[in-house]
Amino acid sequence: MDFQNNKEQDARGSLLFLHAPVKILSEETLSGANIYHDRSVACIRVDFGPLAEISSCAMDSSFSYAYLRRFVSLPSFIPLNGLDKIFVEKLRRKESVAFPQLLLEAILSIETHLAREMHDLETVDFAVVDNNESGTSLVWESKLPRLSLKVAQAATLGLLELLPRQLDPEQGKRKETFEQHLAELEKLVRRRRLAASTSTLKYAARKRGIPCKLLGRQHLLLGEGMHQARLFASMSGTTSSAAQKSCADKRQTNRLLRDLRLPCTRQVRVGSEEETLIAIEKLGYPLVVKPQKGNRGRDVFVKLSSPFEALDAFNRAHQKGRDVIIERYVPGTDHRLLVVGNRCVAALKKLPPCVIGDGHSTIEKLIDELNQDPLRDGFRRYVIKKDVDLQERLLANGLTFSTVLEENKKVTLRDTANISTGGLPIDVTDRVHPDNFSIAERAARGMDLDVAGIDFITEDISRSYKECGGAIIEINARPGLCIHTWPAEGKPRNVASKVLDLSFPAAGSSRIPVLAVAGDKGIGTVARYLDLALRATGRSVALALTKEASVNGRPAELNPRQQEQAPLVLLRDPDIDTLVTTVSLRKTVRRGMLLERTDVSVIMDRQVNGDAKQFAAGLDVLCNATDGCYVVDASNSLALGRLSTTDPAKIVLVSDQANNARLEQHKQAGHKVVSLQWHEKAMAILLWSEGKVVASFNAEVGSSRDGRTRKNRLKNGKMLAIAAAFALGIPAQDLASVDHAFQLSD
């Protein structure tokens, strides 16, 4: 958009709409758990001016129709383009919808559309209009945080263009249009378009709660710390380069299959027309000619029955200087058997695209109608391209694109059944004979593949290859998963989850424990003690403080930008099995907690200084993000009030006052308690569980030069650290080594 005449900017220079009735004042991303949601959100503050009190009913009668036509009609993976059903029904019935809600829904529709353009299956699950003291904010779980401002600007412009002129004096004067803005956004996201299998795996990982980071169009990094795994599309990180290269070479694949005594075709590699003629004499007809290396069915010619056809196919397959394979044609239907972890988990029958005449439509029109199928979006299935190969096939059968087919006449459009050229996948998993499954699994093991797509031709997949014949023609080390997820017929198969099971077979096996020390004062001291305690029990620990970070006691050497997001950066360290981090509750309110969850939260600050309301809001975020236990001082009334409805078994109370009433009540109920009191003729830190002492620790901290205040702070930090380690589930006997570690640090 042209903002050359725009004089209004926010403090960071974000451009605004000059003289528009709606102004975007600022935008920010709240990372991790936040005051709105348990995941990151985009937040824009908007000045709606007089439109803040305007609803859809104040517009002319055509507004609702124009709004729905503009924003609902944008192509997406989900119905109504992600718009709320109740919201859409209100507009259709011309009921009142507030203007801020109209803008928020417009933003969501654009994000949902852009997700489709990026081939991202995730949807926006949270959105809210927040009217507070500072104005109106629109908040949503953005899947495109770097583009959230551009999306909001496009939605604002798209909405302003629909307003009556009296509500928008600048109509017709802006140099840019909504369509231009949208086209620019589409161009940006298409550069980051995901491979289909990568998107399917990313979506499945999110649904299972597996941490997932995109490293590229086809690369995924899954899990945390030492529980990380990589995927390249559907290929696991344990697949060797040798196995991958063997599959890419069709000749080498064929030799390995023959060594394994598996059914496969007779092949000859040729590099000239003379060698082609010799191969024809050796193999006989019919034949298949294809490049030795290639995919997606490119330059594959089947059922050749003359020297002229074979030589022409050789020259076309050889045109880029590639070696060519000639093999005997195997009659039957092409099938894809998907093997994951040495088990065949899905099977498809692949059919070439075809059209059926209706007596009045041309072949071209029939193809166009097939391509109108919403599933032929280049992601789940592919359009049928009207290319030279298709034109030549039609001509060979005495047809052209303009031929009108008689009613019920069927014309097959491709020689091969590749899905990438418009073929249809039909699920046949439940019909496959066990012998056919067995050879697919044996082939995958022989090629040393965790995930393999076995292309198998047979006339009847429900009968053994021993009875009706058949042959494995290719093996794919990076098979597509979408064809099993969205078959044209038959049962969808959740094969992405099977691939994820290879790395994360058990629930929760993708994550490492996260312990957060939250508050304002003293959180660094407690975090350091906790780091020491956990390392003393044999754990590999990353420590993220406000201005420094370490891994197993050694500086992590993060640059300033990494330090700002230290907890997220350290979760990617493959050497750690536990993360300890500090959390400022007030900063959490302003920018989010960075992390989406913690296993143990240590809540500091018995007394709140400053804005108690903001502190309480940050405490709410922390409590909502905590999956496991809380460690709280028994005199922390604010925190315990917030946890009043929490299962007491999930709370570890700590106190340096042995006669604290809350502590005693908690102890008598059999819950975990850490107290400071006389024990065996000395002051000790006692760990209680089920009403009895299960461990004791030296209460001495610091040096003789330390004053009472510092010693008390260190003592309290030591108690909280012991309590947090115990809350994590570390057995009391394993905490015996903690005392020595603390003494060395003091």
Steps between C-alpha positions, in 0.01 A plus 500: 500500500622849419555689823708785357255760628452330833619723785385282788731238646516318830812506719667227294410647164217264403298670230136587559203597287485876453154650547344153502216440745701202634866528607731215601698659782740219591562129468688247708538126554450349844721191495408180678234490771351846552211689654273405209591146402729205574685547170655798321263766370519808281352816649420825321372812671246677283338841506156446349398862546126549446473149352554349846129551566388400149364154419428317175137610523606862444631413152290480188314179417776368273778516761449154653489336159812685382687415823424128474579492129837664561619308804313167499573434133878501551622142435600310812521150645201543732133599458402870508872580471539479876229751586289431807170332402291713739666813364422399140138418586457839665622675188278290277199588715618863501528502878725744684875427504739755656759654270804374701365146463460553125868594473618211718308245292641655182852453640425136581363433152816638339726297731302184423526566129875565524540174693360321194738688271786390726365142517467528878219292652497679835210733568449804723335360815481815709395861440352772719415870502648650818353831614717633783617829655754561223246449219394215277734215412444216255672181611533173309718190493689601191669229294691773314634725780752674273222598265231582757522876443481460122203267541326751727567783253360295212190408700449863603523618141272219382241600757527875435434444130161354589384794713255763378680813385363707790687274745826503303577836335818360343323243285626507144805709593734222614754388245505135614211253513415203720567264209851642457575463869372145501702409191815631670432287808432193286830551322685524832354181649541295181875545535470308827254241370535170682543163337177302536645225722677756718177689555313179584767398752512848653124496551508149653785602733309804626192290562706259711670778695841431348712819484558578135726750326520558126855509370400529134235402248563131564698494825344455845671498838282318752526466876715674763850457638636149469158380378531667161455344159523633146283427200557589137144478368409139589862381517626443854825641626640148543471419128851471361621685194594165349143369533359819351735490202427133440129576472563794269684267260237271345760262363668456838161454666415225252826317569448513875145366461631212289763423766218487756313255273202732480275525192627776272533576128779406261698813418773615265682831522563664163684809385449501123251402231713198410490375860125564502445273200713228662296531822176467301617170353604380843182598689225482241173696504319677660760731659542788740761773442596739780797703631731318737457786748181703529170532681135598466468288188688747283604364158363151573354322194305178544357217292724564199454242228723603207862603433380845388317563830790366705762713319286812524451437872874442545588830333250693711612337825866544401473862389663639814793264477353254751550126487181318403341182630305261279294232670222256428152642544313336788123478443276608784417798716755724668490490881685691771575306819621723783739339749578678829720342763510164316119480488276565204254759633309604185441399140360686200389410153607777260276569203592724206271799447215455257196684364156359420302653216154654541418538131547878480819606685847510345790313658650834600183600683480161672859542620423851625204363697723234660750769592228695682508238776608693817726208593707558185680786670858391432521375855255216552471418131620650175329658202516332161728715289409541134861456392676362193504144639123505543448650156717230341314224684167633375631527143626140516140400569355722229381765747567867575407737781205621294359150444149452639475159664186298463306427816668257746811461283808483723838639394811444711717812498837365611703187436613491865308533824727751672312716749716801404358490145139486613461133598251393766593316823258227615560351845520118495680438829238258629507294179874430469606135521751434783758368251497835319545685827784265585705572188454876547628477858791280392590747225505791746722305741730399218540863393557603865207744502287600799241651266457368146249524220497171306358525148353159424311395186256212513169411341333422834645637824268275703676190365856391568762598245587131499162426340433791265847643446623851558820695540656778706598766250637778726566594862467855628704606803289814543145388422208741495264477797211715378378239254427269794346779706262618225422206271241553227323187626535282807605562858742785584811377679682701767842398371669819626441383856665167415810686377511706821476179704845402373658781702238550772323173578379603846290799602718782632822342371571804281537748787749565778402628848485880533524667841412869527599728789253788484471833674692826526772470765740216571396284207858479368633368833237227520552406134876460555444281806250292305747461214760373750253263666389341174853461368600339831241228433655423161282710272627700204361847566466823304455817705338809346528821703411852392852602395691173483457134420693180557498133410623266772670787679686630196406829327264443207658794313176632352499814292273789615213395277520139617521612863163675462349160420741288703246240621387426142857491370619264774212258441668430163824389667526123438714443812248604765221308673370779728448877470497746790387853419400820675171672423413862577126507562469867407689456174282198427197728496664735250665255261407142590686229688698372194429142609159339451521273804701406806514181706586665831445865590672659799301809603707762681414837662308467823422871480420680176662835432361726230203414283331209679239466223769449236684254724179303552436492125850359443436244772184391319702441181759295689238286674314433175828392337604263780434135422645354818578630849537833677756595763373784721606660826236428764469874575432595135131582534465638146633185334313262730179693438546453127563127559203451731325270251816307410546143621704539825708197399646717221619768744827480695497746789825651629556694822785603727246514785435150636179605677334647189133394512466447124817295495383278784159445344660409167743266674226327700308438176800301374608749234856606424657762726847652541562657841786651698520371858715320759573142408745267671648787709558730203309745284409315181289522189250213520314343211162357601272264309204296623542651846860394560853630435644338189822704474696765690752757382757725659343840566832686501551726196737774395824599669590669827524833318134487389249702699179358647282634217710337230519173695124493540455563127743221413336267750158567353638447150649167602168387650302596192751325273480178701122520495494552120729203438278283721186634326652393167496143625864449594506239782606625843796262512634643174502848654768396752774634273339846492650608835855453376428694180355790699799508737740517207306786345488696828 
